[in-house]
């Protein structure tokens, strides 16, 4: 399913996704495996998440950032929003 197809019935799709998440019925789909050629002739595997999985991952990340960001010290960088190791 493409973003355009999902957006045609966006409100209904999001309500259904919300219902499945709250009922514990949501199951992540397996990632699509694509192989990218490397310069030396080998191929590197790349996993592509489904459209709904990307949305769920983003929402979970936002919630976890809101919960744990206040606990980090000012000199902690890692993968924090608006910060880098440089």
N, C-alpha and C positions, 0 to 999 in steps of 0.2 A: 504494500500500500504506500502511496506517495503522500507527501505533505498536502498536496492539493486535494487528493481524494479524502484524506482525513478531515481537512478543513471544510469540506462541503457540508458535513453534519457535525461540526466541531462540538457544539453544546451537548448533543446526545452522546457523542463518543467520549467526551470527558466525564459526563455523568455516569456512563457505564463503566469506565475505567475506575472512577472513584468508588462505585459500588463494589466492584471486584476486589479492590484493595482493602476496603473496610471489612468485607466478608472473609478475607483470606483466600479468595478464589483466584487471585491473579497469579499467573505462572509466567515467568520470563521465557520468551522464545529463545531457542538456540541462536547464537550469533551466526551470521552468514560468513563463510570463510572465502576469502579472496586472496590470491597469491600475487605479490608484486615482484617483478623481476629486479634483481640486484645487478650492480655493475660487473660482478664476477661470474655472472651466468646463473647463479642460484636464485631461488625464489624465497621471499619473506612472506610468511602468513600474516594476514590481517583479518581480525574479527570485526564485523560490522553489526552493531546492535539494531534491533527492530525499532520502528518509530515510537511505539508506546514505551519500550524499554528505555529509550533515550529520555523521554519525558519523566518517567518514574525516577530514573537515576538523578536527573537534575533536581527534581523536587526533594528527594531524600537528601541530596547534598546541601540544599538550601536549609532544610530543617536542622541537619546536623551542624552546619556552620553556625546557625543561630544559637544552638545549645552550647557548643564547645568553644566558640571564639572567645568569649569573656575569660575562659580559664587559661588561655595561652599567655605567656609572658611577652613583654614588648620586644625582646631580642629573639623570639622564636619566629622563624621564617617559613621554611618548608613549602607547602602548597597552599598557603593561606591567601585569601583574596587581597589583592592590592599590595602584595609583598613578593619579593623575590630574594634569592640568595645574594644578589649583587647589591 
